[in-house]
Amino acid sequence: MVTSRMRQFEFDDGLVLTRKGLDRLFMLNETASEIWSALGEGLGPSAIADRVAGQFAIPRATASADVITQLEKWRDLGLMENGNANQAKTTEGHNFSDPLFSSYDHLLAGAIAQQHNYQVGPARVCVQYATRELANTVHPVMEHLETSSGVGTVLRTVEAGGEYLALKKGRLVARERDVSEFSMQLIRAVLVCALEAADTAMVIHGAAIARDGECILLPGQSGSGKSTLAAALASSGFTLLGDDVLIVDGKTLRIRPVPMCLNLKAGSLAILSDQYDLGSRLYRRTSSKGEVYYLTPPGFKPDLTEQSFSVKAVVFPTFRAGAATSLTHISASQLLGGLLQSNSTVSSGLEDEDLASLLAWLEFLPGQHLRFGLLTEAVAAIKAMFNVEDDNHV
C-alpha cells in the first residue's frame, strides 16, 4: 500500500514522488509510473503485472518480475507502508553522541586564537578558530568572503582531548583529530549556515558561471570536469557563482551565489596552468586523500552575494580524454535525473504548490550534455551559448 505521506507530481512523461518531510525526489519512468498508478488504485501485484504486460506488450513473466522488483525497491525506500523509511538527509549529517562530552559548555572557556566574519551567500558566519594552525588552514580558502558588516551565526572551534570540535549554538557540528580533515568539515558547516539562512527551494550540487544577469549551471559528480571547466570560464571573464553548492531561491527560482573557492585536483591544475594565469589565487592543502588546490574566484566582488541570476541553461559536462566536443540536447527527465544523481536536494518544507512550481520550472529549463576532450573547445561551446566570441576574454 502507498504510504499516506507520499506526494506525486506529473513530470515530463512520468511521475515525481516525494514524502512529506523528505528532501529527496524519486523519478518514475513510464513503466514505473503505470505500476505506481495501479498500486494507488488498490491493485495487487498479480493484477498490476497483467496491466503492465498488456500496456507495454511484454511477456507476462517479465512483467511480473519487473513489478515485484519495483515494489521491493519502493518498500526499501519507504515509499510504501511497512517499508524501512529512509530518514531525510540532514545537511549536517553526523551523530556525535559521546559520553565523554555530554556537555560542551566547559570547553568554551578556552582561548580564541583568531576570529573572522564571512558573508557566505545570504548568511554572515563568524568562525572562532581555536588555534593558529586551524586558522591558517581554513581562512585562506574563505578570505575573499571576509566581511566587516557584523557577527552572524557563530561557529566556535575548540581543541580538546586531541580532537578538534566545532560548536554551533551549543551543538556539535564537526569533529576530527586531523586538522586537514576537520577543516573540510568546518567549511561544510559554514555552507550549512548559508543554506539555513536562505529561503531555499532546491540546493544544486554543481558549479555555475554567469554573464549579464544570466547563468549556466554545471552540475555533476566528482570527476566530471565541472570544476575544471568552471575555473577556465571564470578565468576567461565569466562570474563564478559557486563550485559546490548553489541555492535556488524559494520565491523567485533564481540562483543565489555561494562563491566558495574552486576545489581542484592536481590533474586539473596542470591543464589550467598551461592555458590560464592563475597567479597568486591558488592555495594548496594536503589531506589524507592527497593534495588539493583551492582557487579564489577570479574577479570576485563582495556584492555578488546580494545578487541573483536567472538560469539560461543546465549543462552537464563530461570530460573524456580524446573525445570530440559535442553539445547534445537532453529531455526534462534526463535533466532532473542528472540533478538528482549529482546529489541535488529540495527543501523538505516545501508545500505542494511550491514544489509543483519548482518542478514546472525545471521541466522547461533547456538542458544539454557537454562531452569534451579539450578544455578550450568546451570553453568555446559555453561562450557560444552566450553569443560571446572565443577570444580569451568576455
Helices and strands as residue ranges (DSSP letters): E 6-11, E 14-19, E 26-28, H 30-40, H 45-56, H 60-77, G 99-101, G 105-109, E 114-120, E 123-129, H 132-142, G 143-145, E 153-160, E 163-168, E 171-176, H 179-197, E 200-211, E 214-219, H 226-235, E 239-242, E 245-249, E 255-256, E 262-264, H 266-275, E 282-287, E 290-295, G 302-306, E 310-319, E 326-329, H 332-341, E 345-346, H 352-363, E 367-372, H 375-385
